[in-house]
Amino acid sequence: MKPIVRFAPSPTGRLHVGNVRTALMNVLFAQAEGGTFVLRIDDTDLDRSTAEFEQGIRDDLSWLGVSWGKTFKQSDRFGMYDEAADKLRKAGLLYACYETSEELDRQRKLLRVAGKPPIYNRAALELTDEEKAALEAEGRTPHWRFKLSGGTVTWHDLVRGEQTIDMSSLSDPVLIRGDGSYLYTLPSVVDDIEAEITHVIRGEDHVTNSGAQIEIFRALSDHLPEFAHTPLLVGGDGKSLSKRLGSLSMLELRQQGIEPMSIASLLAKIGTSDAVEIRHSLKALADEFAFTKIGRAPARFDEKDLTALNAKLLHETPYADVKDRVPGDEDFWNIVRANIEKISDIDDWADIVLKPMSGEIAAEDKAFCETAAEFLPAKVTPETWGSLISHLKAETGRKGKGLFMPLRLALTGQQHGPSMDDMLQLLGAEKAKARLRGQAA
């Protein structure tokens, strides 16, 4: 069977590098195996979920080149979750609890003081119907917990290898809040069953949660996907990215001028045995994808690496791929692209080459630049710059930086940039002569 995978973001914010990496792991695996990628919108938190964020998720994925074979929203499927909850209740696996958050917190503190694991004591299972009625008469509404087996759950994780969870060390998870709203766990299992998800690929912070979900899978159906839990992202300094995720959203990176394949190349390769290198398509990344390449150590995301990759990608990008996004013609792009890190940097060079400006000429260099202007021919050729330098060296005795830097500053106002033989051809003789004479052109 070809794999069916899913990416399940909540529309409570924009996509950031952490959840985009999870999306990519799913997309690349599906493409590598000829499978299907499902986009599931986890919007059961109706108070925090917005249509704007949902559209933002879709826009960000599309910008990254990700398409999906199927998509749905959890908010359209509450009836399915209700049916699943009823099935668990009838099986004696979903039970009502009436403790307040303060009472539960006190219970955990007492257990810690006693040196015991702070797990729920299942006191609600001992309540009689009369006691439940009395609690509800007080105005309490029940939250509902799934009764774990207390045994062990074992599975072969495609990244982490053999995994065993001792279910007796965990609290019975709350599946339904006191207000009747669903937490993540039950809807996720129901959706994975209904969509026939074959592989659940997500961050390793879900490992323990997978133990409980596997028991829910088994309670509801014969369907059980395989699991792959990937290491989480950390910053280049090894510290958590959690406080900086807002600045690492796809929207923010896009506004900074980062290219989508730079992001995809970095996120697909960090934390793997492959070298971090630019790939120009998701297909190329998919062709190289394998769970066996993913290491166990946290994957280090460094913005400096992203900028360097982005620069390398732009340096290799042909004009045809950017002609609708940049000013100037193909000659302009081919000459200046090696000097930009982000596509927005092209605007600085457009101001220098395509718009009137005057460079910088120090007082002691005015006569030298005037001599250069007088020597320039009416038409610039690829040999003009070399001829100019040779002539000025012979005429003035200048050499090295003192020979070429005054000319670069007069023509571009910059100490660094593309080779001056190329820049001189872009500027043309008339504009170059004027700038060498200190005039705006």
Secondary structure, DSSP 4 states (H G I P E B T S, - for coil): ---EEEE---SSS--BHHHHHHHHHHHHHHHHTT-EEEEEE----TTT--HHHHHHHHHHHHHTT---SEEEEGGG-HHHHHHHHHHHHHTT-EEEE---HHHHHHHHHHHHHTTS------GGGG--HHHHHHHHHTT---EEEE---SSEEEEEETTTEEEEEEGGGSPPPEEE-TTS-B-SHHHHHHHHHHTT--EEEEEGGGHHHHHHHHHHHHHH-S---EEEEEPPEEETTSSBSGGGGGGGBHHHHHHHT--HHHHHHHHHHTTBSS-----SSHHHHHHT--GGGB-SSPEEE-HHHHHHHHHHHHHH--HHHHTTTSSS-HHHHHHHGGG-SSGGGHHHHHHHHHS-------GGGHHHHHHHHHH--SS--TTHHHHHHHHHHHHH---THHHHHHHHHHHHS-SS-S-HHHHHHHH-HHHHHHHHTT---
